[in-house]
Amino acid sequence: MLAKKTSKNQLTLPRDIVKEFPHIEYFDIEVKDRKIILSPVKIRPVDATLEDIRNKMERLGISDSDVKDAVTWARKRKQK
C-alpha cells in the first residue's frame, strides 16, 4: 500500500491500515534504518493520579526494585 506525502508534509494513511487501529488518534514516530515506524499511542489524561500509576505498575508486574534498578541504569555514565 502507498501513503502519499502532501505539499504540507502530511501523510495520508490508507483506509485499510487505519481500520486496524480503531480509536487510535496518535502515533509515535521514529526512523530506524531509513524506515519510518509508526506505533499507536493512547494519550492518558493529565489528571491521572499517582494511585492510577501505581495500579498500572502492579498490573504490569513492575516492582519497586525494578524502578530502582531502572533509575540506577539510566543514571550510569556511558563508558568511552
N, C-alpha and C positions, 0 to 999 in steps of 0.2 A: 504494500500500500504506500501511497505517497502522501506527504504533508507539504503544503505549499507555504513558503515564506512570503509575506506580503511586503509592500513598499515601506510599511511601518515596523518591519522586523517582527511581525507576529506570525505564529504558526497556526494553521487550521488543521485540527486533528480529524481524521476520517471518522465517520459516524460509527462504523463497526468497532473501532478502538474505544471510543468514548462509552459505548454500551457496556463494555467490560468493567467500567468503573462508575456504577450508579452512585449518586450522592457525593461524588468527589468533585470539588471545585478547584483545588490547589494541587500542584505537583512540585516536588523538589527537583531541581535540575542540576546535573553535573556532567562534566565532559571527561570521558575516560577513553584512552586510546583513539582519540579523534572521533568518538561517538557521543551523541547526546543521549543521556539516560534520564528518563522521567520516572519519578517514584511518587505514588499517590500519598497525599498528606491530609490528615484530618486536623483541622485547627481546633485547639482547645480554648474554651472561654478564658478570658483574662482573670475572672474571679474564681478559678479553680483553687481550692483550699489545700493547705498542707496535708490535711487528712485525706483528701482525694488522691494526692500524690503518693502518700504512704500506702493507701489501699491498693493502688495500681502496682506499686513495687512489690507488695505482698503477693498479689495475683500472679505477677511475673516471676516470683521466686527470688527476688533480689534482696539480699540481707544487708544489715548494717556493715558487716565486714566486706561485702562486695563493694559497697560505696567507698569505704575507707581505702581499699586496695586500688580502686579506680582513681581516686584523688591522688594517692601516692604515685601511681603510674603517670598521671598527667603532669605532675609537678617535677618529674625527673628531668634533668638537663640532658640534652642529646649529646652523646659522645661523638667527638670529631675524629 
